[in-house]
Amino acid sequence: MHATSLSKLEERKQAFDSVLREDLLCFEEHYGLIDAIRYILFQSSKRLRPLLVYAIGELFKVPDEKLHPIACSIEYLHNYSLAHDDLPGMDNDMYRRGLPTTHIHYDHATAILVGDALQSMAFERILQHDIFSSHEKTVILKILCRETGVHGMIKGQYLDWQRQNKHPLSPHYLGLIDHLKTGGLFRCAGDMVLSLVPTCDSTTIQVIREVNALLGVAYQYHDDHIDGDTYICHDDCRAFFSDPIPHFSHAKDKAIWLYNCSLDKLSTVSNKPCLLQDIIKQLVSSLDSITIQ
């Protein structure tokens, strides 16, 4: 990947970290929970979901002042899900991003409360920001609820828990897991921004929504490859393709194929170099460089 594109992504990531630190001041309290929240938020992170917010905002010329609270909100929600996923009752992970997970570094109760706090902070961030009209707040919060609640991310996590524990699931539900569990926040990031550009034509909006959905599924396979998970669902993206979908033996191959499909779809509405294109190409490049022993 071109060095200039990498530099642009890194600059955006560092700029967002500054925005996030400033945003946390709104929640500053003189007790220990905020330190535990900082602990999970400022570990080494790709900031992929906030970057998607800025990338889609760039395509539709949405000002950064409106993108900042959305990017913070999506990052709070993402880290809430990580704090809870890592707990012994869920994935029972001891390390994340090279550091002890929140419940290991602190304790189980703190990790639960960190997740609870981050979830409420995501909604509070939108509600309390003066830059959005009342209508914009209502639409954005509806999207947050739809994509992260019992019809979205939580549903996907529950179905995946059922799968991991050998409960029988139909191909329909197996195909929903990645769309909801990982894809929910990807779609959420895009749809919240798209809600601010009501004059955009419906075809372009549909293409961008499909790009986000494909990225969400691709990133789950990306993550599965890193974790050594060999499970592949063949029914998770048929809605986006009229032609037969290839069957893949390795998660990495399916992830790269889906990333390339998302680039092809993006090119139908934007053939100029853009941040969204840079993000996808960087994901492909990083996946190509990973060798699992």
C-alpha positions as CSV (number, residue, x, y, z in Angstrom):
1,M,0.0,0.0,0.0
2,H,1.2,3.5,-0.9
3,A,3.0,5.2,2.0
4,T,0.9,8.4,1.6
5,S,-2.3,6.5,2.1
6,L,-0.9,4.8,5.2
7,S,0.2,8.2,6.5
8,K,-3.3,9.6,5.9
9,L,-4.9,6.7,7.8
10,E,-2.4,7.1,10.7
11,E,-3.0,10.9,10.8
12,R,-6.8,10.3,11.0
13,K,-6.4,7.7,13.7
14,Q,-4.2,10.0,15.8
15,A,-6.6,12.9,15.3
16,F,-9.4,10.8,16.5
17,D,-7.5,9.7,19.6
18,S,-7.2,13.4,20.5
19,V,-11.0,13.9,19.9
20,L,-11.7,10.8,22.1
21,R,-9.5,12.1,24.9
22,E,-11.2,15.5,24.8
23,D,-14.6,13.8,24.6
24,L,-13.9,11.8,27.8
25,L,-13.6,15.1,29.7
26,C,-17.3,15.4,29.4
27,F,-17.6,12.3,31.6
28,E,-14.7,13.1,34.0
29,E,-15.3,12.1,37.6
30,H,-13.0,11.8,40.6
31,Y,-13.4,8.1,41.0
32,G,-11.7,5.0,39.5
33,L,-14.1,3.9,36.9
34,I,-13.0,6.6,34.4
35,D,-9.4,5.2,34.7
36,A,-10.7,1.7,33.8
37,I,-12.6,3.2,30.9
38,R,-9.4,4.8,29.6
39,Y,-7.6,1.5,30.1
40,I,-9.7,-0.3,27.5
41,L,-10.2,2.7,25.2
42,F,-6.5,3.6,24.8
43,Q,-4.9,0.3,24.3
44,S,-3.4,-0.2,20.8
45,S,-6.4,-0.2,18.5
46,K,-6.9,0.1,14.7
47,R,-9.9,2.5,15.3
48,L,-11.5,0.9,12.3
49,R,-15.1,1.8,13.1
50,P,-14.4,5.5,13.7
51,L,-12.3,5.6,10.6
52,L,-15.3,4.3,8.6
53,V,-17.3,7.2,10.1
54,Y,-14.8,9.7,8.8
55,A,-14.4,7.9,5.5
56,I,-18.1,7.9,4.7
57,G,-18.3,11.5,5.9
58,E,-15.6,12.4,3.5
59,L,-17.5,10.9,0.5
60,F,-20.6,13.0,1.3
61,K,-18.8,16.1,2.6
62,V,-20.2,15.9,6.1
63,P,-18.3,18.3,8.4
64,D,-16.0,16.8,11.0
65,E,-17.8,18.6,13.7
66,K,-20.8,16.3,13.1
67,L,-18.6,13.2,12.6
68,H,-16.7,13.5,15.9
69,P,-19.5,12.6,18.3
70,I,-20.7,9.8,16.0
71,A,-17.1,8.4,15.8
72,C,-16.8,8.6,19.7
73,S,-20.2,6.9,20.1
74,I,-19.4,4.0,17.8
75,E,-16.0,3.5,19.6
76,Y,-17.7,3.5,23.0
77,L,-20.1,0.9,21.8
78,H,-17.4,-1.3,20.3
79,N,-15.3,-1.2,23.5
80,Y,-18.4,-2.0,25.6
81,S,-18.9,-5.1,23.6
82,L,-15.2,-6.1,24.1
83,A,-15.2,-5.6,27.8
84,H,-18.2,-7.9,28.1
85,D,-17.0,-10.4,25.5
86,D,-13.7,-11.0,27.3
87,L,-15.4,-12.0,30.6
88,P,-15.2,-15.6,31.8
89,G,-18.9,-16.2,31.1
90,M,-18.4,-15.3,27.4
91,D,-15.0,-15.7,25.6
92,N,-12.9,-15.9,28.8
93,D,-10.0,-14.0,27.2
94,M,-7.0,-13.0,29.4
95,Y,-5.3,-10.7,26.8
96,R,-6.5,-8.2,24.3
97,R,-4.3,-6.0,22.1
98,G,-1.3,-7.4,23.9
99,L,-2.4,-6.3,27.4
100,P,-4.4,-8.1,30.2
101,T,-8.1,-7.7,29.5
102,T,-10.1,-5.4,31.7
103,H,-11.4,-8.0,34.1
104,I,-7.8,-9.4,34.6
105,H,-6.2,-5.9,35.0
106,Y,-9.0,-4.8,37.4
107,D,-11.7,-7.3,38.4
108,H,-14.9,-8.8,37.0
109,A,-17.2,-6.3,38.5
110,T,-15.2,-3.4,37.2
111,A,-15.2,-4.9,33.7
112,I,-19.0,-5.3,33.7
113,L,-19.4,-1.7,34.9
114,V,-17.0,-0.4,32.3
115,G,-19.0,-2.0,29.6
116,D,-22.3,-0.7,31.1
117,A,-20.8,2.8,31.3
118,L,-19.5,2.8,27.7
119,Q,-22.9,1.7,26.4
120,S,-24.7,4.5,28.1
121,M,-22.0,7.0,27.1
122,A,-22.5,6.1,23.4
123,F,-26.1,7.3,23.6
124,E,-25.4,10.2,25.9
125,R,-22.8,11.5,23.5
126,I,-25.4,11.9,20.7
127,L,-28.2,13.2,23.0
128,Q,-26.2,15.9,24.6
129,H,-24.4,17.3,21.5
130,D,-25.8,20.6,20.4
131,I,-24.6,20.2,16.8
132,F,-27.5,17.8,15.9
133,S,-31.1,18.8,15.5
134,S,-33.7,17.0,17.4
135,H,-34.7,15.1,14.3
136,E,-31.1,14.1,13.6
137,K,-30.7,12.8,17.2
138,T,-33.8,10.7,16.9
139,V,-32.7,9.1,13.6
140,I,-29.2,8.5,14.8
141,L,-30.3,6.9,18.1
142,K,-32.8,4.7,16.2
143,I,-29.9,3.4,14.2
144,L,-27.8,2.8,17.3
145,C,-30.6,0.8,18.9
146,R,-31.4,-1.2,15.7
147,E,-27.8,-2.2,15.0
148,T,-26.5,-2.8,18.5
149,G,-29.5,-4.2,20.4
150,V,-31.6,-7.4,20.4
151,H,-32.2,-7.1,16.6
152,G,-28.5,-6.5,15.9
153,M,-25.1,-7.0,17.6
154,I,-26.6,-8.7,20.7
155,K,-28.6,-11.1,18.6
156,G,-25.5,-12.0,16.6
157,Q,-23.5,-12.6,19.7
158,Y,-26.2,-14.8,21.1
159,L,-26.5,-16.9,17.9
160,D,-22.7,-17.2,17.8
161,W,-22.7,-18.4,21.5
162,Q,-25.3,-21.0,20.5
163,R,-23.1,-22.1,17.5
164,Q,-20.0,-22.4,19.7
165,N,-21.9,-24.5,22.2
166,K,-23.1,-26.9,19.5
167,H,-26.8,-25.8,19.5
168,P,-28.4,-26.6,16.1
169,L,-28.9,-23.5,14.0
170,S,-30.5,-23.3,10.6
171,P,-28.5,-22.0,7.6
172,H,-30.6,-18.8,7.9
173,Y,-29.4,-18.1,11.4
174,L,-25.8,-19.2,10.7
175,G,-25.8,-16.7,7.9
176,L,-26.9,-13.9,10.2
177,I,-24.2,-14.3,12.8
178,D,-21.4,-12.3,11.2
179,H,-23.8,-9.8,9.7
180,L,-25.2,-9.0,13.1
181,K,-22.3,-9.7,15.5
182,T,-19.6,-7.8,13.6
183,G,-21.4,-6.2,10.7
184,G,-23.8,-4.4,13.0
185,L,-21.3,-1.8,14.1
186,F,-20.0,-1.4,10.6
187,R,-23.5,-0.7,9.2
188,C,-24.2,1.5,12.3
189,A,-21.1,3.6,11.5
190,G,-22.2,4.1,7.9
191,D,-25.9,4.6,8.5
192,M,-25.5,7.2,11.2
193,V,-23.4,9.3,8.8
194,L,-25.8,8.6,5.8
195,S,-28.7,9.9,8.0
196,L,-27.1,13.3,7.8
197,V,-27.1,13.5,4.0
198,P,-30.9,13.1,3.2
199,T,-30.4,14.7,-0.3
200,C,-28.2,11.8,-1.5
201,D,-29.7,9.5,-4.1
202,S,-31.0,6.2,-3.0
203,T,-28.8,4.2,-5.3
204,T,-25.6,5.6,-3.9
205,I,-26.8,5.1,-0.3
206,Q,-27.6,1.5,-1.1
207,V,-24.2,0.9,-2.6
208,I,-22.4,2.4,0.5
209,R,-24.6,0.3,2.8
210,E,-23.7,-2.8,0.9
211,V,-20.0,-1.9,1.1
212,N,-20.3,-1.5,4.9
213,A,-22.1,-4.8,5.2
214,L,-19.5,-6.7,3.2
215,L,-16.7,-5.1,5.2
216,G,-18.4,-6.3,8.4
217,V,-18.5,-9.9,7.3
218,A,-15.0,-9.7,5.7
219,Y,-13.6,-8.3,9.0
220,Q,-15.1,-11.2,11.0
221,Y,-13.3,-13.7,8.7
222,H,-10.2,-11.5,9.0
223,D,-10.4,-11.8,12.8
224,D,-11.2,-15.5,12.6
225,H,-8.0,-16.1,10.5
226,I,-5.9,-14.3,13.1
227,D,-7.5,-16.4,15.9
228,G,-7.1,-19.6,14.0
229,D,-10.8,-20.2,13.7
230,T,-11.5,-22.4,10.7
231,Y,-15.3,-22.1,10.6
232,I,-16.7,-20.7,7.4
233,C,-20.4,-20.0,6.7
234,H,-21.4,-20.3,3.0
235,D,-24.8,-18.5,3.5
236,D,-23.7,-15.1,5.0
237,C,-23.6,-12.8,2.0
238,R,-25.9,-14.3,-0.7
239,A,-28.1,-11.2,-0.5
240,F,-25.4,-9.1,-2.1
241,F,-24.7,-11.2,-5.2
242,S,-26.8,-12.4,-8.1
243,D,-24.1,-14.9,-9.2
244,P,-23.1,-18.0,-7.3
245,I,-20.6,-17.3,-4.5
246,P,-17.4,-19.3,-4.4
247,H,-16.8,-21.7,-1.6
248,F,-13.7,-21.1,0.4
249,S,-11.6,-23.4,2.5
250,H,-9.8,-20.7,4.5
251,A,-11.1,-17.7,6.4
252,K,-8.3,-15.5,5.0
253,D,-9.3,-16.3,1.4
254,K,-12.9,-15.4,2.0
255,A,-12.0,-12.2,3.8
256,I,-9.8,-11.0,0.9
257,W,-12.5,-11.9,-1.7
258,L,-15.1,-9.9,0.3
259,Y,-12.7,-7.0,0.7
260,N,-12.2,-7.0,-3.1
261,C,-15.9,-7.2,-3.7
262,S,-16.4,-4.2,-1.5
263,L,-13.8,-2.2,-3.5
264,D,-15.6,-3.2,-6.7
265,K,-18.9,-1.9,-5.4
266,L,-17.3,1.3,-4.1
267,S,-15.9,2.0,-7.5
268,T,-19.4,2.2,-9.0
269,V,-20.1,5.3,-7.0
270,S,-16.6,6.7,-6.4
271,N,-13.7,6.1,-8.7
272,K,-11.5,8.7,-7.1
273,P,-8.9,7.9,-4.3
274,C,-10.7,8.2,-1.0
275,L,-10.2,7.3,2.7
276,L,-12.7,4.4,2.5
277,Q,-10.7,2.9,-0.4
278,D,-7.5,3.3,1.6
279,I,-9.0,1.6,4.6
280,I,-10.1,-1.4,2.6
281,K,-6.7,-1.7,0.8
282,Q,-4.9,-1.5,4.2
283,L,-7.1,-4.3,5.5
284,V,-6.2,-6.5,2.5
285,S,-2.5,-5.6,2.9
286,S,-2.5,-6.4,6.6
287,L,-4.2,-9.7,6.1
288,D,-1.8,-10.7,3.3
289,S,1.1,-10.1,5.7
290,I,-0.3,-12.5,8.4
291,T,1.0,-16.0,8.6
292,I,-0.7,-18.4,11.0
293,Q,1.6,-21.1,12.3
